[in-house]
Amino acid sequence: MTNTPRPSATEMMAKIDGRLAVIENKLDAVNDHELRIRALERHRYQTAWFTTIGTAVLTTVLVAIITQNI
């Protein structure tokens, strides 16, 4: 068995601090992505009425054309 020197408490704390910084950066990135997704969903639901009305108008026009030709 080889005797490897154990890292000091300061070295261990520095390593933990570095890992913690990486985790915090990843959490910030995930939070940013989630906020962007929520903004896109909010925008989608705010404009959903336009699609609904457009579909209703198109259906009405098509039914009117078909019934006039019968």
PDB file of N, CA, C, O and CB in Angstrom:
ATOM      1  N   MET A   1       0.838  -1.167   0.000  1.00  0.00           N
ATOM      2  CA  MET A   1       0.000   0.000   0.000  1.00  0.00           C
ATOM      3  C   MET A   1       0.890   1.239   0.000  1.00  0.00           C
ATOM      4  O   MET A   1       1.857   1.324   0.757  1.00  0.00           O
ATOM      5  CB  MET A   1      -0.957  -0.007   1.210  1.00  0.00           C
ATOM      6  N   THR A   2       0.556   2.174  -0.840  1.00  0.00           N
ATOM      7  CA  THR A   2       1.364   3.392  -0.878  1.00  0.00           C
ATOM      8  C   THR A   2       0.789   4.398   0.095  1.00  0.00           C
ATOM      9  O   THR A   2      -0.423   4.488   0.293  1.00  0.00           O
ATOM     10  CB  THR A   2       1.421   3.986  -2.309  1.00  0.00           C
ATOM     11  N   ASN A   3       1.661   5.126   0.676  1.00  0.00           N
ATOM     12  CA  ASN A   3       1.246   6.170   1.604  1.00  0.00           C
ATOM     13  C   ASN A   3       1.148   7.489   0.849  1.00  0.00           C
ATOM     14  O   ASN A   3       2.155   8.150   0.594  1.00  0.00           O
ATOM     15  CB  ASN A   3       2.236   6.285   2.799  1.00  0.00           C
ATOM     16  N   THR A   4      -0.060   7.857   0.501  1.00  0.00           N
ATOM     17  CA  THR A   4      -0.256   9.148  -0.154  1.00  0.00           C
ATOM     18  C   THR A   4      -0.616  10.155   0.920  1.00  0.00           C
ATOM     19  O   THR A   4      -1.403   9.865   1.821  1.00  0.00           O
ATOM     20  CB  THR A   4      -1.365   9.077  -1.263  1.00  0.00           C
ATOM     21  N   PRO A   5      -0.046  11.318   0.821  1.00  0.00           N
ATOM     22  CA  PRO A   5      -0.344  12.316   1.856  1.00  0.00           C
ATOM     23  C   PRO A   5      -1.801  12.754   1.762  1.00  0.00           C
ATOM     24  O   PRO A   5      -2.333  12.973   0.674  1.00  0.00           O
ATOM     25  CB  PRO A   5       0.593  13.541   1.725  1.00  0.00           C
ATOM     26  N   ARG A   6      -2.416  12.872   2.899  1.00  0.00           N
ATOM     27  CA  ARG A   6      -3.801  13.338   2.948  1.00  0.00           C
ATOM     28  C   ARG A   6      -3.830  14.840   2.732  1.00  0.00           C
ATOM     29  O   ARG A   6      -2.980  15.567   3.246  1.00  0.00           O
ATOM     30  CB  ARG A   6      -4.470  12.964   4.297  1.00  0.00           C
ATOM     31  N   PRO A   7      -4.813  15.300   1.969  1.00  0.00           N
ATOM     32  CA  PRO A   7      -4.898  16.750   1.758  1.00  0.00           C
ATOM     33  C   PRO A   7      -5.263  17.448   3.069  1.00  0.00           C
ATOM     34  O   PRO A   7      -5.950  16.901   3.931  1.00  0.00           O
ATOM     35  CB  PRO A   7      -5.942  17.086   0.655  1.00  0.00           C
ATOM     36  N   SER A   8      -4.783  18.648   3.170  1.00  0.00           N
ATOM     37  CA  SER A   8      -5.079  19.410   4.379  1.00  0.00           C
ATOM     38  C   SER A   8      -6.528  19.894   4.341  1.00  0.00           C
ATOM     39  O   SER A   8      -7.188  19.835   3.304  1.00  0.00           O
ATOM     40  CB  SER A   8      -4.105  20.610   4.526  1.00  0.00           C
ATOM     41  N   ALA A   9      -7.001  20.364   5.466  1.00  0.00           N
ATOM     42  CA  ALA A   9      -8.370  20.861   5.553  1.00  0.00           C
ATOM     43  C   ALA A   9      -8.581  22.041   4.610  1.00  0.00           C
ATOM     44  O   ALA A   9      -9.650  22.183   4.016  1.00  0.00           O
ATOM     45  CB  ALA A   9      -8.701  21.270   6.993  1.00  0.00           C
ATOM     46  N   THR A  10      -7.570  22.878   4.474  1.00  0.00           N
ATOM     47  CA  THR A  10      -7.660  24.038   3.581  1.00  0.00           C
ATOM     48  C   THR A  10      -7.786  23.595   2.129  1.00  0.00           C
ATOM     49  O   THR A  10      -8.579  24.152   1.370  1.00  0.00           O
ATOM     50  CB  THR A  10      -6.430  24.947   3.750  1.00  0.00           C
ATOM     51  N   GLU A  11      -7.003  22.595   1.745  1.00  0.00           N
ATOM     52  CA  GLU A  11      -7.081  22.085   0.375  1.00  0.00           C
ATOM     53  C   GLU A  11      -8.441  21.447   0.105  1.00  0.00           C
ATOM     54  O   GLU A  11      -9.024  21.629  -0.964  1.00  0.00           O
ATOM     55  CB  GLU A  11      -5.961  21.069   0.118  1.00  0.00           C
ATOM     56  N   MET A  12      -8.937  20.695   1.088  1.00  0.00           N
ATOM     57  CA  MET A  12     -10.242  20.064   0.931  1.00  0.00           C
ATOM     58  C   MET A  12     -11.350  21.112   0.814  1.00  0.00           C
ATOM     59  O   MET A  12     -12.264  20.973   0.002  1.00  0.00           O
ATOM     60  CB  MET A  12     -10.523  19.126   2.108  1.00  0.00           C
ATOM     61  N   MET A  13     -11.256  22.161   1.636  1.00  0.00           N
ATOM     62  CA  MET A  13     -12.257  23.227   1.570  1.00  0.00           C
ATOM     63  C   MET A  13     -12.205  23.951   0.230  1.00  0.00           C
ATOM     64  O   MET A  13     -13.245  24.317  -0.319  1.00  0.00           O
ATOM     65  CB  MET A  13     -12.049  24.224   2.712  1.00  0.00           C
ATOM     66  N   ALA A  14     -10.989  24.162  -0.304  1.00  0.00           N
ATOM     67  CA  ALA A  14     -10.846  24.813  -1.602  1.00  0.00           C
ATOM     68  C   ALA A  14     -11.460  23.957  -2.699  1.00  0.00           C
ATOM     69  O   ALA A  14     -12.101  24.483  -3.609  1.00  0.00           O
ATOM     70  CB  ALA A  14      -9.370  25.089  -1.907  1.00  0.00           C
ATOM     71  N   LYS A  15     -11.270  22.645  -2.622  1.00  0.00           N
ATOM     72  CA  LYS A  15     -11.836  21.736  -3.616  1.00  0.00           C
ATOM     73  C   LYS A  15     -13.366  21.732  -3.520  1.00  0.00           C
ATOM     74  O   LYS A  15     -14.055  21.756  -4.540  1.00  0.00           O
ATOM     75  CB  LYS A  15     -11.277  20.304  -3.424  1.00  0.00           C
ATOM     76  N   ILE A  16     -13.887  21.703  -2.303  1.00  0.00           N
ATOM     77  CA  ILE A  16     -15.336  21.744  -2.103  1.00  0.00           C
ATOM     78  C   ILE A  16     -15.914  23.057  -2.601  1.00  0.00           C
ATOM     79  O   ILE A  16     -16.982  23.085  -3.213  1.00  0.00           O
ATOM     80  CB  ILE A  16     -15.683  21.546  -0.625  1.00  0.00           C
ATOM     81  N   ASP A  17     -15.197  24.151  -2.333  1.00  0.00           N
ATOM     82  CA  ASP A  17     -15.658  25.466  -2.788  1.00  0.00           C
ATOM     83  C   ASP A  17     -15.722  25.521  -4.317  1.00  0.00           C
ATOM     84  O   ASP A  17     -16.660  26.076  -4.888  1.00  0.00           O
ATOM     85  CB  ASP A  17     -14.730  26.576  -2.253  1.00  0.00           C
ATOM     86  N   GLY A  18     -14.724  24.948  -4.962  1.00  0.00           N
ATOM     87  CA  GLY A  18     -14.718  24.909  -6.425  1.00  0.00           C
ATOM     88  C   GLY A  18     -15.877  24.103  -6.981  1.00  0.00           C
ATOM     89  O   GLY A  18     -16.527  24.510  -7.944  1.00  0.00           O
ATOM     90  N   ARG A  19     -16.130  22.953  -6.366  1.00  0.00           N
ATOM     91  CA  ARG A  19     -17.254  22.124  -6.809  1.00  0.00           C
ATOM     92  C   ARG A  19     -18.588  22.832  -6.577  1.00  0.00           C
ATOM     93  O   ARG A  19     -19.494  22.754  -7.407  1.00  0.00           O
ATOM     94  CB  ARG A  19     -17.242  20.773  -6.078  1.00  0.00           C
ATOM     95  N   LEU A  20     -18.698  23.518  -5.449  1.00  0.00           N
ATOM     96  CA  LEU A  20     -19.914  24.253  -5.144  1.00  0.00           C
ATOM     97  C   LEU A  20     -20.159  25.360  -6.175  1.00  0.00           C
ATOM     98  O   LEU A  20     -21.299  25.603  -6.571  1.00  0.00           O
ATOM     99  CB  LEU A  20     -19.834  24.846  -3.733  1.00  0.00           C
ATOM    100  N   ALA A  21     -19.104  26.018  -6.600  1.00  0.00           N
ATOM    101  CA  ALA A  21     -19.246  27.074  -7.616  1.00  0.00           C
ATOM    102  C   ALA A  21     -19.760  26.495  -8.927  1.00  0.00           C
ATOM    103  O   ALA A  21     -20.581  27.114  -9.605  1.00  0.00           O
ATOM    104  CB  ALA A  21     -17.899  27.791  -7.847  1.00  0.00           C
ATOM    105  N   VAL A  22     -19.274  25.299  -9.287  1.00  0.00           N
ATOM    106  CA  VAL A  22     -19.737  24.651 -10.516  1.00  0.00           C
ATOM    107  C   VAL A  22     -21.212  24.301 -10.394  1.00  0.00           C
ATOM    108  O   VAL A  22     -21.978  24.509 -11.336  1.00  0.00           O
ATOM    109  CB  VAL A  22     -18.905  23.383 -10.816  1.00  0.00           C
ATOM    110  N   ILE A  23     -21.615  23.775  -9.252  1.00  0.00           N
ATOM    111  CA  ILE A  23     -23.019  23.416  -9.032  1.00  0.00           C
ATOM    112  C   ILE A  23     -23.897  24.658  -9.097  1.00  0.00           C
ATOM    113  O   ILE A  23     -24.972  24.625  -9.695  1.00  0.00           O
ATOM    114  CB  ILE A  23     -23.197  22.707  -7.673  1.00  0.00           C
ATOM    115  N   GLU A  24     -23.450  25.751  -8.487  1.00  0.00           N
ATOM    116  CA  GLU A  24     -24.232  26.990  -8.516  1.00  0.00           C
ATOM    117  C   GLU A  24     -24.397  27.503  -9.941  1.00  0.00           C
ATOM    118  O   GLU A  24     -25.471  27.976 -10.312  1.00  0.00           O
ATOM    119  CB  GLU A  24     -23.567  28.061  -7.648  1.00  0.00           C
ATOM    120  N   ASN A  25     -23.334  27.411 -10.740  1.00  0.00           N
ATOM    121  CA  ASN A  25     -23.425  27.848 -12.142  1.00  0.00           C
ATOM    122  C   ASN A  25     -24.430  27.011 -12.919  1.00  0.00           C
ATOM    123  O   ASN A  25     -25.197  27.536 -13.725  1.00  0.00           O
ATOM    124  CB  ASN A  25     -22.050  27.769 -12.818  1.00  0.00           C
ATOM    125  N   LYS A  26     -24.422  25.701 -12.670  1.00  0.00           N
ATOM    126  CA  LYS A  26     -25.369  24.827 -13.367  1.00  0.00           C
ATOM    127  C   LYS A  26     -26.798  25.122 -12.927  1.00  0.00           C
ATOM    128  O   LYS A  26     -27.712  25.118 -13.751  1.00  0.00           O
ATOM    129  CB  LYS A  26     -25.031  23.348 -13.110  1.00  0.00           C
ATOM    130  N   LEU A  27     -26.997  25.375 -11.642  1.00  0.00           N
ATOM    131  CA  LEU A  27     -28.333  25.716 -11.160  1.00  0.00           C
ATOM    132  C   LEU A  27     -28.822  27.027 -11.760  1.00  0.00           C
ATOM    133  O   LEU A  27     -29.999  27.159 -12.095  1.00  0.00           O
ATOM    134  CB  LEU A  27     -28.340  25.805  -9.637  1.00  0.00           C
ATOM    135  N   ASP A  28     -27.925  27.993 -11.896  1.00  0.00           N
ATOM    136  CA  ASP A  28     -28.295  29.267 -12.529  1.00  0.00           C
ATOM    137  C   ASP A  28     -28.703  29.046 -13.983  1.00  0.00           C
ATOM    138  O   ASP A  28     -29.660  29.657 -14.460  1.00  0.00           O
ATOM    139  CB  ASP A  28     -27.124  30.272 -12.452  1.00  0.00           C
ATOM    140  N   ALA A  29     -27.982  28.179 -14.685  1.00  0.00           N
ATOM    141  CA  ALA A  29     -28.311  27.898 -16.084  1.00  0.00           C
ATOM    142  C   ALA A  29     -29.675  27.216 -16.190  1.00  0.00           C
ATOM    143  O   ALA A  29     -30.476  27.547 -17.064  1.00  0.00           O
ATOM    144  CB  ALA A  29     -27.222  27.015 -16.728  1.00  0.00           C
ATOM    145  N   VAL A  30     -29.930  26.267 -15.298  1.00  0.00           N
ATOM    146  CA  VAL A  30     -31.218  25.574 -15.308  1.00  0.00           C
ATOM    147  C   VAL A  30     -32.348  26.554 -14.994  1.00  0.00           C
ATOM    148  O   VAL A  30     -33.404  26.516 -15.625  1.00  0.00           O
ATOM    149  CB  VAL A  30     -31.218  24.409 -14.292  1.00  0.00           C
ATOM    150  N   ASN A  31     -32.121  27.419 -14.030  1.00  0.00           N
ATOM    151  CA  ASN A  31     -33.136  28.422 -13.673  1.00  0.00           C
ATOM    152  C   ASN A  31     -33.410  29.350 -14.853  1.00  0.00           C
ATOM    153  O   ASN A  31     -34.562  29.692 -15.123  1.00  0.00           O
ATOM    154  CB  ASN A  31     -32.681  29.245 -12.445  1.00  0.00           C
ATOM    155  N   ASP A  32     -32.358  29.756 -15.552  1.00  0.00           N
ATOM    156  CA  ASP A  32     -32.521  30.624 -16.716  1.00  0.00           C
ATOM    157  C   ASP A  32     -33.341  29.925 -17.797  1.00  0.00           C
ATOM    158  O   ASP A  32     -34.233  30.531 -18.392  1.00  0.00           O
ATOM    159  CB  ASP A  32     -31.151  31.042 -17.274  1.00  0.00           C
ATOM    160  N   HIS A  33     -33.040  28.647 -18.051  1.00  0.00           N
ATOM    161  CA  HIS A  33     -33.798  27.895 -19.056  1.00  0.00           C
ATOM    162  C   HIS A  33     -35.267  27.777 -18.649  1.00  0.00           C
ATOM    163  O   HIS A  33     -36.164  27.922 -19.480  1.00  0.00           O
ATOM    164  CB  HIS A  33     -33.186  26.492 -19.256  1.00  0.00           C
ATOM    165  N   GLU A  34     -35.498  27.514 -17.380  1.00  0.00           N
ATOM    166  CA  GLU A  34     -36.881  27.376 -16.922  1.00  0.00           C
ATOM    167  C   GLU A  34     -37.643  28.688 -17.071  1.00  0.00           C
ATOM    168  O   GLU A  34     -38.809  28.687 -17.464  1.00  0.00           O
ATOM    169  CB  GLU A  34     -36.916  26.911 -15.461  1.00  0.00           C
ATOM    170  N   LEU A  35     -36.996  29.797 -16.762  1.00  0.00           N
ATOM    171  CA  LEU A  35     -37.655  31.096 -16.915  1.00  0.00           C
ATOM    172  C   LEU A  35     -37.981  31.378 -18.384  1.00  0.00           C
ATOM    173  O   LEU A  35     -39.043  31.918 -18.695  1.00  0.00           O
ATOM    174  CB  LEU A  35     -36.767  32.217 -16.347  1.00  0.00           C
ATOM    175  N   ARG A  36     -37.073  31.015 -19.274  1.00  0.00           N
ATOM    176  CA  ARG A  36     -37.328  31.223 -20.703  1.00  0.00           C
ATOM    177  C   ARG A  36     -38.476  30.358 -21.196  1.00  0.00           C
ATOM    178  O   ARG A  36     -39.315  30.810 -21.975  1.00  0.00           O
ATOM    179  CB  ARG A  36     -36.073  30.926 -21.515  1.00  0.00           C
ATOM    180  N   ILE A  37     -38.509  29.110 -20.736  1.00  0.00           N
ATOM    181  CA  ILE A  37     -39.588  28.203 -21.135  1.00  0.00           C
ATOM    182  C   ILE A  37     -40.926  28.736 -20.638  1.00  0.00           C
ATOM    183  O   ILE A  37     -41.912  28.717 -21.374  1.00  0.00           O
ATOM    184  CB  ILE A  37     -39.339  26.777 -20.588  1.00  0.00           C
ATOM    185  N   ARG A  38     -40.968  29.214 -19.387  1.00  0.00           N
ATOM    186  CA  ARG A  38     -42.217  29.754 -18.849  1.00  0.00           C
ATOM    187  C   ARG A  38     -42.664  30.987 -19.620  1.00  0.00           C
ATOM    188  O   ARG A  38     -43.859  31.182 -19.842  1.00  0.00           O
ATOM    189  CB  ARG A  38     -42.055  30.096 -17.369  1.00  0.00           C
ATOM    190  N   ALA A  39     -41.714  31.819 -20.030  1.00  0.00           N
ATOM    191  CA  ALA A  39     -42.067  33.007 -20.819  1.00  0.00           C
ATOM    192  C   ALA A  39     -42.642  32.600 -22.175  1.00  0.00           C
ATOM    193  O   ALA A  39     -43.606  33.202 -22.647  1.00  0.00           O
ATOM    194  CB  ALA A  39     -40.831  33.915 -21.015  1.00  0.00           C
ATOM    195  N   LEU A  40     -42.049  31.576 -22.803  1.00  0.00           N
ATOM    196  CA  LEU A  40     -42.581  31.098 -24.078  1.00  0.00           C
ATOM    197  C   LEU A  40     -43.973  30.506 -23.910  1.00  0.00           C
ATOM    198  O   LEU A  40     -44.853  30.738 -24.739  1.00  0.00           O
ATOM    199  CB  LEU A  40     -41.644  30.060 -24.690  1.00  0.00           C
ATOM    200  N   GLU A  41     -44.175  29.741 -22.836  1.00  0.00           N
ATOM    201  CA  GLU A  41     -45.504  29.177 -22.590  1.00  0.00           C
ATOM    202  C   GLU A  41     -46.530  30.280 -22.350  1.00  0.00           C
ATOM    203  O   GLU A  41     -47.652  30.204 -22.850  1.00  0.00           O
ATOM    204  CB  GLU A  41     -45.467  28.222 -21.389  1.00  0.00           C
ATOM    205  N   ARG A  42     -46.154  31.290 -21.597  1.00  0.00           N
ATOM    206  CA  ARG A  42     -47.065  32.405 -21.318  1.00  0.00           C
ATOM    207  C   ARG A  42     -47.444  33.101 -22.617  1.00  0.00           C
ATOM    208  O   ARG A  42     -48.611  33.430 -22.833  1.00  0.00           O
ATOM    209  CB  ARG A  42     -46.419  33.413 -20.333  1.00  0.00           C
ATOM    210  N   HIS A  43     -46.462  33.325 -23.480  1.00  0.00           N
ATOM    211  CA  HIS A  43     -46.730  33.969 -24.766  1.00  0.00           C
ATOM    212  C   HIS A  43     -47.648  33.094 -25.625  1.00  0.00           C
ATOM    213  O   HIS A  43     -48.549  33.597 -26.296  1.00  0.00           O
ATOM    214  CB  HIS A  43     -45.408  34.254 -25.513  1.00  0.00           C
ATOM    215  N   ARG A  44     -47.412  31.805 -25.595  1.00  0.00           N
ATOM    216  CA  ARG A  44     -48.226  30.886 -26.391  1.00  0.00           C
ATOM    217  C   ARG A  44     -49.676  30.933 -25.939  1.00  0.00           C
ATOM    218  O   ARG A  44     -50.583  30.961 -26.771  1.00  0.00           O
ATOM    219  CB  ARG A  44     -47.684  29.452 -26.288  1.00  0.00           C
ATOM    220  N   TYR A  45     -49.905  30.941 -24.636  1.00  0.00           N
ATOM    221  CA  TYR A  45     -51.278  30.955 -24.137  1.00  0.00           C
ATOM    222  C   TYR A  45     -51.946  32.306 -24.349  1.00  0.00           C
ATOM    223  O   TYR A  45     -53.168  32.376 -24.481  1.00  0.00           O
ATOM    224  CB  TYR A  45     -51.304  30.596 -22.664  1.00  0.00           C
ATOM    225  N   GLN A  46     -51.165  33.374 -24.384  1.00  0.00           N
ATOM    226  CA  GLN A  46     -51.750  34.691 -24.618  1.00  0.00           C
ATOM    227  C   GLN A  46     -52.217  34.848 -26.059  1.00  0.00           C
ATOM    228  O   GLN A  46     -53.150  35.603 -26.330  1.00  0.00           O
ATOM    229  CB  GLN A  46     -50.746  35.782 -24.277  1.00  0.00           C
ATOM    230  N   THR A  47     -51.579  34.144 -26.981  1.00  0.00           N
ATOM    231  CA  THR A  47     -51.960  34.252 -28.389  1.00  0.00           C
ATOM    232  C   THR A  47     -52.829  33.083 -28.847  1.00  0.00           C
ATOM    233  O   THR A  47     -53.141  32.982 -30.034  1.00  0.00           O
ATOM    234  CB  THR A  47     -50.717  34.334 -29.256  1.00  0.00           C
ATOM    235  N   ALA A  48     -53.221  32.211 -27.946  1.00  0.00           N
ATOM    236  CA  ALA A  48     -54.034  31.046 -28.318  1.00  0.00           C
ATOM    237  C   ALA A  48     -55.404  31.460 -28.832  1.00  0.00           C
ATOM    238  O   ALA A  48     -55.975  30.781 -29.686  1.00  0.00           O
ATOM    239  CB  ALA A  48     -54.194  30.107 -27.125  1.00  0.00           C
ATOM    240  N   TRP A  49     -55.933  32.553 -28.328  1.00  0.00           N
ATOM    241  CA  TRP A  49     -57.254  33.000 -28.776  1.00  0.00           C
ATOM    242  C   TRP A  49     -57.242  33.326 -30.265  1.00  0.00           C
ATOM    243  O   TRP A  49     -58.238  33.108 -30.954  1.00  0.00           O
ATOM    244  CB  TRP A  49     -57.708  34.227 -27.972  1.00  0.00           C
ATOM    245  N   PHE A  50     -56.124  33.845 -30.768  1.00  0.00           N
ATOM    246  CA  PHE A  50     -56.024  34.201 -32.184  1.00  0.00           C
ATOM    247  C   PHE A  50     -56.180  32.953 -33.050  1.00  0.00           C
ATOM    248  O   PHE A  50     -56.896  32.973 -34.051  1.00  0.00           O
ATOM    249  CB  PHE A  50     -54.673  34.898 -32.480  1.00  0.00           C
ATOM    250  N   THR A  51     -55.518  31.883 -32.668  1.00  0.00           N
ATOM    251  CA  THR A  51     -55.616  30.632 -33.417  1.00  0.00           C
ATOM    252  C   THR A  51     -57.036  30.080 -33.365  1.00  0.00           C
ATOM    253  O   THR A  51     -57.552  29.591 -34.369  1.00  0.00           O
ATOM    254  CB  THR A  51     -54.624  29.597 -32.867  1.00  0.00           C
ATOM    255  N   THR A  52     -57.658  30.157 -32.210  1.00  0.00           N
ATOM    256  CA  THR A  52     -59.021  29.652 -32.053  1.00  0.00           C
ATOM    257  C   THR A  52     -60.003  30.419 -32.930  1.00  0.00           C
ATOM    258  O   THR A  52     -60.825  29.818 -33.620  1.00  0.00           O
ATOM    259  CB  THR A  52     -59.452  29.738 -30.591  1.00  0.00           C
ATOM    260  N   ILE A  53     -59.917  31.727 -32.902  1.00  0.00           N
ATOM    261  CA  ILE A  53     -60.819  32.549 -33.723  1.00  0.00           C
ATOM    262  C   ILE A  53     -60.541  32.337 -35.206  1.00  0.00           C
ATOM    263  O   ILE A  53     -61.471  32.245 -36.006  1.00  0.00           O
ATOM    264  CB  ILE A  53     -60.670  34.043 -33.365  1.00  0.00           C
ATOM    265  N   GLY A  54     -59.275  32.260 -35.572  1.00  0.00           N
ATOM    266  CA  GLY A  54     -58.924  32.023 -36.974  1.00  0.00           C
ATOM    267  C   GLY A  54     -59.471  30.708 -37.490  1.00  0.00           C
ATOM    268  O   GLY A  54     -59.985  30.636 -38.606  1.00  0.00           O
ATOM    269  N   THR A  55     -59.362  29.675 -36.682  1.00  0.00           N
ATOM    270  CA  THR A  55     -59.895  28.369 -37.075  1.00  0.00           C
ATOM    271  C   THR A  55     -61.414  28.410 -37.200  1.00  0.00           C
ATOM    272  O   THR A  55     -61.977  27.826 -38.125  1.00  0.00           O
ATOM    273  CB  THR A  55     -59.481  27.296 -36.061  1.00  0.00           C
ATOM    274  N   ALA A  56     -62.071  29.091 -36.282  1.00  0.00           N
ATOM    275  CA  ALA A  56     -63.532  29.196 -36.338  1.00  0.00           C
ATOM    276  C   ALA A  56     -63.980  29.945 -37.593  1.00  0.00           C
ATOM    277  O   ALA A  56     -64.935  29.530 -38.250  1.00  0.00           O
ATOM    278  CB  ALA A  56     -64.067  29.904 -35.081  1.00  0.00           C
ATOM    279  N   VAL A  57     -63.311  31.027 -37.927  1.00  0.00           N
ATOM    280  CA  VAL A  57     -63.667  31.802 -39.121  1.00  0.00           C
ATOM    281  C   VAL A  57     -63.441  30.970 -40.379  1.00  0.00           C
ATOM    282  O   VAL A  57     -64.286  30.955 -41.273  1.00  0.00           O
ATOM    283  CB  VAL A  57     -62.843  33.110 -39.190  1.00  0.00           C
ATOM    284  N   LEU A  58     -62.320  30.287 -40.452  1.00  0.00           N
ATOM    285  CA  LEU A  58     -62.021  29.459 -41.620  1.00  0.00           C
ATOM    286  C   LEU A  58     -63.053  28.346 -41.773  1.00  0.00           C
ATOM    287  O   LEU A  58     -63.504  28.068 -42.885  1.00  0.00           O
ATOM    288  CB  LEU A  58     -60.608  28.861 -41.509  1.00  0.00           C
ATOM    289  N   THR A  59     -63.422  27.722 -40.692  1.00  0.00           N
ATOM    290  CA  THR A  59     -64.438  26.664 -40.743  1.00  0.00           C
ATOM    291  C   THR A  59     -65.776  27.216 -41.207  1.00  0.00           C
ATOM    292  O   THR A  59     -66.471  26.588 -42.006  1.00  0.00           O
ATOM    293  CB  THR A  59     -64.593  25.998 -39.369  1.00  0.00           C
ATOM    294  N   THR A  60     -66.135  28.388 -40.707  1.00  0.00           N
ATOM    295  CA  THR A  60     -67.399  29.018 -41.102  1.00  0.00           C
ATOM    296  C   THR A  60     -67.409  29.321 -42.596  1.00  0.00           C
ATOM    297  O   THR A  60     -68.405  29.070 -43.276  1.00  0.00           O
ATOM    298  CB  THR A  60     -67.633  30.311 -40.299  1.00  0.00           C
ATOM    299  N   VAL A  61     -66.325  29.850 -43.099  1.00  0.00           N
ATOM    300  CA  VAL A  61     -66.233  30.181 -44.523  1.00  0.00           C
ATOM    301  C   VAL A  61     -66.331  28.917 -45.371  1.00  0.00           C
ATOM    302  O   VAL A  61     -67.050  28.899 -46.370  1.00  0.00           O
ATOM    303  CB  VAL A  61     -64.913  30.926 -44.825  1.00  0.00           C
ATOM    304  N   LEU A  62     -65.622  27.867 -44.985  1.00  0.00           N
ATOM    305  CA  LEU A  62     -65.664  26.636 -45.746  1.00  0.00           C
ATOM    306  C   LEU A  62     -67.063  26.010 -45.740  1.00  0.00           C
ATOM    307  O   LEU A  62     -67.536  25.529 -46.770  1.00  0.00           O
ATOM    308  CB  LEU A  62     -64.649  25.653 -45.192  1.00  0.00           C
ATOM    309  N   VAL A  63     -67.714  26.020 -44.591  1.00  0.00           N
ATOM    310  CA  VAL A  63     -69.075  25.474 -44.513  1.00  0.00           C
ATOM    311  C   VAL A  63     -70.021  26.314 -45.376  1.00  0.00           C
ATOM    312  O   VAL A  63     -70.885  25.760 -46.054  1.00  0.00           O
ATOM    313  CB  VAL A  63     -69.573  25.437 -43.037  1.00  0.00           C
ATOM    314  N   ALA A  64     -69.871  27.629 -45.360  1.00  0.00           N
ATOM    315  CA  ALA A  64     -70.733  28.495 -46.173  1.00  0.00           C
ATOM    316  C   ALA A  64     -70.518  28.222 -47.654  1.00  0.00           C
ATOM    317  O   ALA A  64     -71.485  28.163 -48.414  1.00  0.00           O
ATOM    318  CB  ALA A  64     -70.463  29.981 -45.863  1.00  0.00           C
ATOM    319  N   ILE A  65     -69.283  28.055 -48.075  1.00  0.00           N
ATOM    320  CA  ILE A  65     -68.992  27.766 -49.497  1.00  0.00           C
ATOM    321  C   ILE A  65     -69.576  26.428 -49.902  1.00  0.00           C
ATOM    322  O   ILE A  65     -70.179  26.302 -50.968  1.00  0.00           O
ATOM    323  CB  ILE A  65     -67.470  27.771 -49.760  1.00  0.00           C
ATOM    324  N   ILE A  66     -69.398  25.436 -49.054  1.00  0.00           N
ATOM    325  CA  ILE A  66     -69.903  24.096 -49.384  1.00  0.00           C
ATOM    326  C   ILE A  66     -71.427  24.081 -49.449  1.00  0.00           C
ATOM    327  O   ILE A  66     -72.005  23.476 -50.352  1.00  0.00           O
ATOM    328  CB  ILE A  66     -69.413  23.070 -48.352  1.00  0.00           C
ATOM    329  N   THR A  67     -72.075  24.738 -48.500  1.00  0.00           N
ATOM    330  CA  THR A  67     -73.542  24.717 -48.488  1.00  0.00           C
ATOM    331  C   THR A  67     -74.133  25.547 -49.633  1.00  0.00           C
ATOM    332  O   THR A  67     -75.230  25.244 -50.101  1.00  0.00           O
ATOM    333  CB  THR A  67     -74.065  25.239 -47.146  1.00  0.00           C
ATOM    334  N   GLN A  68     -73.444  26.561 -50.082  1.00  0.00           N
ATOM    335  CA  GLN A  68     -73.955  27.336 -51.221  1.00  0.00           C
ATOM    336  C   GLN A  68     -73.836  26.561 -52.525  1.00  0.00           C
ATOM    337  O   GLN A  68     -74.630  26.767 -53.442  1.00  0.00           O
ATOM    338  CB  GLN A  68     -73.205  28.663 -51.339  1.00  0.00           C
ATOM    339  N   ASN A  69     -72.861  25.679 -52.616  1.00  0.00           N
ATOM    340  CA  ASN A  69     -72.650  24.905 -53.836  1.00  0.00           C
ATOM    341  C   ASN A  69     -73.523  23.649 -53.893  1.00  0.00           C
ATOM    342  O   ASN A  69     -73.559  22.966 -54.916  1.00  0.00           O
ATOM    343  CB  ASN A  69     -71.190  24.518 -53.950  1.00  0.00           C
ATOM    344  N   ILE A  70     -74.207  23.349 -52.828  1.00  0.00           N
ATOM    345  CA  ILE A  70     -75.048  22.129 -52.834  1.00  0.00           C
ATOM    346  C   ILE A  70     -76.387  22.394 -53.398  1.00  0.00           C
ATOM    347  O   ILE A  70     -77.215  21.486 -53.477  1.00  0.00           O
ATOM    348  CB  ILE A  70     -75.203  21.565 -51.450  1.00  0.00           C
TER     349      ILE A  70
END
